[in-house]
Amino acid sequence: MDTQQQIIQLKTLLQQLLSWAQQLDRKKKAGKPTHWFDSALFSCHSPDLADYVLDSLRHVEHLQRQAEHLSIAARQRLIERVNEQVNALTLAFRNRDVRQAPSITRTKAVVQQLAASGQQLYQQLSEYQQFEQRLLDMVRLAQRDQSADATHKTLALQARLGRCRRAIDEVEQQIQQLESGKLV
């Protein structure tokens, strides 16, 4: 199947999904998620499914307009991304009742998500601390050199070290909030 046919099929499917999403979004139910999908898959964060479908439609329209100017690899990557988004959207439509109704399953999912968030935060903290150590080593090495260039390099490294320490503090605060139950 050529690219134009794939684009047309994706666009048709997304327009149907948009119609369904708009119908679902009109039904304001308790337990509606604050955002539906992982931020790596969609660029928007919204409680409305229609916003995610529109995000995918924008990709398809970009692909349709720019298909001739994009490399084959770029077109294929964009088509694969939209296909992943369509799969996620389709799954969300199938699971909408589960997501919107409070249940033990939903509670377990939230607990698992919190545990995963905690693990991610601890992993991120560890990475930042390792980066801090590398920066400290680089600062020590740069301070041994007495040239003007080394002074500028030391100042730049000190600035990076300050940003790194601020990031470490932010992650530590997020961990503290998560553990105290304030971050959900």
Residue pairs with C-beta under 8 A, 6 or more apart in sequence:
3 63
3 67
3 75
3 79
4 67
6 79
7 60
7 63
7 64
7 67
7 79
10 56
10 60
10 79
10 82
10 83
10 86
11 57
11 60
11 61
11 64
13 86
14 53
14 56
14 57
14 60
14 82
14 86
15 57
17 53
17 86
17 89
17 90
17 93
18 50
18 53
18 54
18 57
20 93
21 48
21 49
21 50
21 52
21 53
21 89
21 93
22 50
24 49
24 93
24 96
25 48
25 49
25 50
29 100
29 101
30 100
30 102
31 99
31 100
31 101
31 102
31 106
32 47
32 99
32 100
33 47
33 99
34 45
34 47
35 44
35 45
35 46
35 47
36 46
36 47
36 49
36 52
36 92
36 99
37 52
37 88
37 92
39 45
41 84
41 85
41 88
42 52
42 55
42 56
42 85
42 88
43 55
44 51
44 52
44 54
44 55
46 52
49 89
49 92
49 93
49 96
52 85
52 89
52 92
53 89
55 85
56 82
56 85
56 86
56 89
59 78
59 81
59 82
59 85
60 82
62 78
63 70
63 75
63 78
63 79
63 82
67 75
70 78
92 99
98 105
98 106
99 106
110 184
114 178
114 184
117 178
117 183
118 175
118 178
118 179
121 171
121 174
121 175
121 178
122 175
124 171
125 168
125 171
125 172
125 175
128 164
128 167
128 168
128 171
129 168
131 164
132 161
132 164
132 165
132 168
135 157
135 160
135 161
135 164
136 161
138 157
139 154
139 157
139 158
139 161
142 150
142 153
142 154
142 157
143 150
143 154
174 183
177 183
